[in-house]
Amino acid sequence: MTQATRRADTDRAIRAQARALLVRDGPQAVTLRAIAREMGITAPALYRYYASHDDLIEHLRADVCEDLAAELARDLAELSEDDRTGQVMAVCRGFRRWALAHPQEFVLVFASPSEATSNCPAGPNGADVPMDSFGRIFLSVAGGVLASGPLVVPQDRDVPPSLAADLTAFRGELLRVIAESGVEVPEERLGLGTAYVMLQAWVRLYGQVALEVFGQFPFPVTDPEPLFESMLADLLREVGLGEDGLHE
């Protein structure tokens, strides 16, 4: 076994142990000391593989996003490339299903401070929208919808003026990332109004899923799924997408 192979094997073992701690005890349990203890090595030895605890956490976030992307890709593979509404529903439903099945991973990626800008789609903040595995899936579907025809969205002039600067930066990054995903979208189909709607859609999707993951509905909800499906149906209708795929 070569030194490079041994190093790669140890690196995978470190991440596997970090993931096990995350799933068992939550993000706060993923420390270099805890990983070293579980692996029977010293904490300083881990610095041969990661520059810091934050460095390890960012790699772990990327691993989680890659797993989520792979799950969504399997869902999309069952649909026709022309079924844009079905693709949107598959991504949204798949994201919810994954989050409920992996609450600790959801917390790490979507509800914990990060040294990086973000590992998954985020609101406009003037920074780059990272081209990670989940981002590619999410934005390639959005790009496909935009490429297939204009949506029903507010006119650029109707966007709240206080958001115009942030949305302008966000729009530029979206165009770049969608292009990198292999989808060509005419710039005129992604105006500030469209960027505004995409931001609102992500906020509503994330908000619904986070409330479920954290059990924070303002009153007891026996079955949140109909509420989730109703929210998605509203989103599709508001932007003028067809209703195919709304119900399974």
C-alpha positions in Angstrom: 0.0 0.0 0.0 1.4 3.4 -1.0 1.7 6.4 1.3 -0.9 8.2 -0.9 -3.3 5.2 -0.5 -2.8 5.1 3.3 -3.4 8.8 3.5 -6.6 8.6 1.4 -7.9 5.7 3.6 -7.2 7.6 6.8 -8.9 10.7 5.4 -12.0 8.7 4.6 -11.9 7.1 8.1 -11.7 10.6 9.6 -14.7 11.8 7.7 -16.6 8.6 8.4 -16.0 9.0 12.1 -17.0 12.7 11.9 -20.2 11.7 10.2 -21.0 9.1 12.8 -20.5 11.6 15.6 -22.7 14.1 13.7 -25.6 11.6 13.2 -25.4 10.2 16.8 -24.9 13.4 18.8 -25.3 16.4 16.5 -22.9 19.0 15.1 -21.6 20.2 18.4 -20.2 16.7 19.0 -18.0 16.8 15.9 -14.7 18.0 17.5 -11.1 17.0 16.6 -10.7 15.7 20.1 -13.7 13.5 19.9 -12.8 12.2 16.4 -9.2 11.4 17.6 -10.5 9.6 20.7 -12.9 7.4 18.7 -10.1 6.6 16.2 -7.5 5.9 18.9 -5.1 8.7 17.7 -4.0 12.0 19.0 -5.9 15.2 18.1 -2.7 16.9 16.7 -2.4 14.0 14.2 -5.6 15.2 12.5 -3.8 18.4 11.5 -1.9 16.4 8.9 -5.2 16.1 7.1 -7.1 19.2 7.9 -5.8 22.7 8.7 -8.4 23.3 11.4 -11.7 22.2 12.8 -13.5 24.6 10.4 -11.6 23.0 7.5 -12.9 19.5 8.5 -16.4 20.8 9.0 -16.5 22.4 5.5 -15.4 19.1 4.0 -18.1 17.3 6.0 -20.7 19.8 4.7 -19.6 19.1 1.2 -19.9 15.4 1.7 -23.4 15.8 3.0 -24.4 18.0 0.1 -23.0 15.4 -2.3 -25.1 12.7 -0.7 -28.2 14.9 -1.0 -27.4 15.7 -4.6 -27.0 12.0 -5.4 -30.4 11.2 -3.9 -32.1 14.0 -5.8 -30.4 13.0 -9.1 -31.9 9.5 -8.7 -35.3 11.1 -8.4 -34.8 13.2 -11.4 -33.5 10.3 -13.5 -37.0 8.8 -13.4 -38.5 11.9 -15.1 -38.6 13.1 -18.6 -36.2 15.9 -19.4 -39.3 17.9 -20.7 -41.2 17.4 -17.4 -40.1 20.7 -15.8 -43.0 20.8 -13.3 -42.2 17.3 -12.3 -38.6 18.1 -11.8 -39.3 21.1 -9.6 -41.6 18.9 -7.5 -39.1 16.1 -7.3 -36.4 18.4 -6.0 -38.6 20.0 -3.5 -40.1 16.8 -2.2 -36.8 15.1 -2.2 -35.2 17.9 -0.2 -38.0 17.6 2.4 -37.7 13.8 2.5 -34.0 13.9 2.9 -34.1 16.6 5.6 -36.7 14.6 7.7 -34.6 11.4 7.4 -31.3 13.2 8.2 -32.0 16.0 10.7 -28.5 16.3 12.0 -27.0 16.6 8.5 -29.7 19.2 7.8 -28.7 21.2 10.9 -25.0 21.1 9.9 -25.5 22.3 6.4 -28.6 24.5 6.6 -28.8 25.7 10.2 -25.2 26.1 11.4 -22.8 29.0 10.9 -20.2 28.4 8.2 -16.8 29.9 7.4 -17.6 29.6 3.7 -20.4 31.6 2.1 -22.7 28.6 2.0 -22.7 25.0 0.7 -26.2 25.3 -0.7 -28.5 27.9 -2.2 -28.7 31.0 0.0 -30.1 34.5 -0.1 -28.4 37.3 -2.0 -25.5 38.7 -0.1 -23.2 39.9 -2.8 -21.0 36.8 -2.5 -20.6 34.0 -4.9 -23.2 31.3 -5.0 -21.0 28.2 -4.6 -21.0 25.6 -7.4 -21.4 22.5 -5.1 -23.1 19.2 -5.9 -26.4 20.2 -4.4 -26.3 23.6 -6.0 -25.8 22.1 -9.4 -28.9 20.0 -9.1 -31.0 22.7 -7.6 -30.0 25.4 -10.2 -29.9 23.1 -13.2 -33.6 22.4 -12.6 -34.3 26.1 -12.1 -32.3 26.8 -15.3 -34.3 24.2 -17.2 -37.5 25.9 -16.2 -36.3 29.3 -17.2 -34.9 28.0 -20.5 -38.3 26.4 -21.4 -40.1 29.8 -21.3 -40.7 32.9 -19.2 -42.4 32.6 -15.9 -45.1 34.8 -14.4 -43.0 37.0 -12.1 -43.1 40.6 -11.0 -41.7 43.3 -13.3 -38.2 44.5 -12.3 -39.7 47.8 -11.4 -42.0 46.2 -8.9 -39.1 44.6 -6.9 -38.7 46.4 -3.5 -36.1 49.1 -4.1 -34.2 48.2 -0.9 -33.5 44.7 -2.4 -32.5 45.9 -5.9 -28.7 46.0 -5.2 -28.6 42.6 -3.5 -30.8 41.0 -6.2 -28.7 42.4 -9.0 -25.6 40.7 -7.5 -27.6 37.5 -6.9 -29.0 37.5 -10.5 -25.4 37.8 -11.9 -24.3 34.8 -9.8 -27.3 32.8 -10.7 -26.7 33.3 -14.4 -23.1 32.3 -14.0 -23.9 29.1 -11.9 -26.7 28.0 -14.1 -24.5 28.4 -17.2 -21.8 26.3 -15.5 -24.5 23.6 -14.9 -24.8 23.3 -18.6 -28.1 25.1 -19.1 -28.3 28.1 -21.4 -30.7 30.7 -20.1 -31.3 34.0 -22.0 -30.4 36.8 -19.7 -33.8 38.5 -20.3 -35.5 35.5 -18.7 -33.7 36.0 -15.4 -34.5 39.6 -14.5 -34.7 41.0 -11.0 -38.3 39.9 -10.7 -37.4 36.3 -11.5 -34.5 36.4 -9.0 -36.8 37.8 -6.4 -39.3 35.0 -7.0 -36.5 32.4 -6.8 -35.4 33.8 -3.5 -38.9 33.8 -2.1 -39.5 30.2 -3.2 -36.3 29.1 -1.5 -37.3 30.9 1.7 -40.7 29.3 1.7 -39.4 25.8 0.9 -36.6 26.1 3.6 -39.0 27.6 6.1 -41.5 24.8 5.8 -38.9 22.1 6.0 -37.0 23.7 8.9 -40.3 23.9 10.9 -40.8 20.2 10.4 -37.2 19.2 11.2 -37.2 21.2 14.4 -40.8 20.5 15.4 -41.5 24.2 15.6 -44.9 24.6 14.1 -46.9 27.2 16.2 -49.5 24.6 16.9 -49.6 20.8 16.8 -49.8 19.5 13.2 -50.6 15.8 13.0 -49.6 15.4 9.3 -47.5 18.3 7.8 -47.4 16.8 4.3 -50.7 18.2 3.0 -49.5 21.7 4.2 -46.2 21.2 2.4 -48.0 20.0 -0.8 -50.3 23.0 -0.7 -47.4 25.4 -0.3 -45.7 23.8 -3.4 -48.9 23.9 -5.4 -49.2 27.6 -4.6 -45.6 28.3 -5.6 -46.1 26.6 -9.0 -49.4 28.4 -9.7 -47.9 31.8 -8.8 -45.2 31.5 -11.4 -47.5 30.0 -14.1 -46.2 26.4 -14.1 -48.6 23.6 -14.9 -50.2 21.5 -12.2 -48.9 18.2 -13.6 -47.1 16.4 -10.8 -48.7 18.2 -7.9 -50.2 15.0 -6.6 -48.7 11.5 -6.4 
